[in-house]
């Protein structure tokens, strides 16, 4: 059935999501509007139907580029046109964050996701390319062998479970 419903790449994505959300009846998907997070959102729609789960997509607009609000609105419209529950959250980035703009963006993004999700699991679209980048950046910053672990596929932080089905 699934092979007829989805192409090979979409099937792989949907199955990864389905595996990650097994036993979960409600989850939130973080979406930037990029290809990885859009694939995650669309795979989540398929997996949630198969599992009878409820899914909400949160598109985070960091407001760092001109027109980011339009990108976020187009992403929301694309997902809602496919019958998904999706919302846009605009975040403010602290330009004076001592850890730099990437850390500030991550902090703001996580706060927006948790604001919608509460204690509901949150799916993130990190891929193996993101994993490699994380390891290399950590090593370049001098964090040593601790960086080799990279991002875990499942992480619980302050009572919130973050799932990365593509890892």
N, C-alpha and C positions, 0 to 999 in steps of 0.2 A: 504493500500500500504506500509506504513512505517513499519508496524508490520511484513510484509513478508520480507522486505528488511533488517531489523536489528533485532538482538536479543533483549531481554528485557532490559539488562543493557545498551547496545549501544543506544537503542531507548531513554532511559531516559536521557542519556548524550546529544544526538543530539537534543532532544526537549528542554532541558535547554539552549543549545546554540542558537537554533532557536528563543526561546523567548527573549533572551538577545539581539539579533541582529535585531530584528524586526524594520523595518524602516531605517536600515543602509545598504548602498550599497557597502561599502568597510571597511574592518577591518583587524587588525593584531593580530596574536596569538603568545604569548610568550611561548616558549617550552624549557624545560630543558632536555628532553629525558626520564624523569621518567614517570611512569604509569599515573599519573593524567594529566600532560600536554600533553602526547600523546593522551589520551582519548579526551581531549579538542580539540586538532588539528584535529583528525579524525572526531569528532562530528561536528567541524566547516566546514569540507569539505562537509558533508552531508547537513548541514543547509544552507551553501552558495549556493549549487545547488538548493535547494528548494526555496530560497529567491532571486536567481539571483544576489547574491552579490559576490564581489571579495574578496578573502582571501589570505593573505601572512603569512607564518609561519616563525618566527625568532627563531632560536636555539641559545641560548646564552652559549658560552663556557667561563666559569670563569677561566679556566686554574689552578684550585686549586688541581687537582688530576692528577697523571700520567695517560696518555691515554685519557684524557678528549677530546682531539681533535678527537680521533677515535670514541668515543661515539657520539660526535656532528655530525661527518660525516655519521655514520651509521643511525642516526636519520633523517638527511637530506635525505639520500638515500631512507629510508623507505617511507618517505612522498612523495618524488618526484616520486617514483615507483607507488604510488597511484594517481599520476596526480596532486599533490599539488605543489604550488609555495612555495619553502622553501629556506632559506639561513642561513648560520652560521655567527655569529658575535662573535669574540673573544674580551674579555674585560680584562683590567688590574685592579687588586684589590689593593687599597692602604693599605699596611700592617700597616701603622701608623695612620689609621683613628681613631680619638679619640672615636668614637662611636662603635668601634669593627669591626671584619671581616664581620659579617652578614650585618651590615649597609652599609659597603663599597661595598659588593657584590650587595646589593639591589640598591644602587646608580648607580653603573656601569651597572647593568642589565637594569635599567629604561632608562639610557642614550642611551644604544644600541637600545632598543625598540623604543624610540622616534626618534632616528636618522633614522630609517627605516619608522616609521609610520607618522612622522610629527604630524599633528592634527587629524589623523585617529584614531578611537577608538581602544584600545588595550584590548584583552581578556587575563585574567590570570587564571590559573588552581587551585587556592586556594580552598581547601575543608573545610568542617566543622572541620576536625582534625587540619588543619592549623589554623583555627579560634580559637579553644580551646588553641592551643599552643601559639598563639599571646596574648590571654587574660592572660594566666598563666605567660608567660614571662614578660608581662607588670606589673602584680601584684608583681612578685618577684623582679622587679627592683624598686618598690616603686612608680609607677605612679598612684596608688590608683584607685578610681572609674572610672577615665577616661579610664582605660584599659578595663573595662567591655563592652564597645561599640565594641571592636574588629575591624575587617576590614569591611567596608561597601561593599555591592554587587556592588555599582556604586560609583565611586569617580572621581571628576574632579580636576585635579592638574595642574596648569600652563597651562590651556587651553586644556589639554589632558584628555580624558575620559578613565578611566580604568574600565573594566567590569569583574566581577567574577561570571560567570553563575552557578558555583557549590555551591555558598552560598545561 
